[in-house]
Amino acid sequence: MATRSEIAVAIDGPMGSGKSTVAREVARRLGFRYVDTGAMYRAVAVAALRRGVAVDDPDALAAVARALRLELTFGANGATRVAVDGEDVTGELRTVSVNRVVGKVAGAPGVRAVLGGIQRDLGTTGGVVMEGRDIGSVILPRAQVKVFLTASPEARARRRQAELAAAGEQVSLHDVRRIEDEDDRAAMTRHVGPLRIAPDAEVIDSTDLTVDEVVDRILGSVARARGL
Ligand code: DC
């Protein structure tokens, strides 16, 4: 039976599955640290763009990841702030230019090795909700609670469109679907860090569930893992 501080919750899923909103809320309700691993890949993308590194060169991307000093600050409200070499780049993580190249950054094996090491360290202490693509399968295979969140393609496209609109980008549903398909295909065919469902993960289809309903189900799994 795991104590509260030993519990790690891994939440994986495709774009638009609602995993960020859910993971943040689960962390808030438990008083756990929320770790957004996508933000780390995005931070490396920001650094690569600034340095003018060719995003088609996986070795050059890995060198950027190895050289940079990545600092994560976990705010009380669940927000993850990311600083690269002492400069806060949180505001740049979700720009169009980063969106365009982050898939290539995340596909570079050397980048995954560097960030994976940091993520494992963050997970060892427990008391953490870590969100990404490969957390339950690769990064924290011993997490006590693993959730793979899915949703219908339509629901995912609608959520993603709303997210982009909130960031000031108006994209048609058709284009969102196209981007989403490309992202999923890339995530599933990358030979490292694929979007993979851990055999012991609980698969939750959020299409017809509210955020609170998904959160409650995960909190129920956490309570069972704690033997409550
Ligand atoms: O979840 P997100 O959109 O912020 O993720 C940004 C990119 O990083 C996206 O291409 C998926 C990828 N990613 C990954 O490969 N592995 C993770 N653990 C998290 C994100």
Residues whose N, C-alpha, C, O or C-beta is under 5 A from the ligand:
A	BS01	DC	T37 G38 A39 Y41 V102 G103 A106 E131 G132 R133 D134 G193
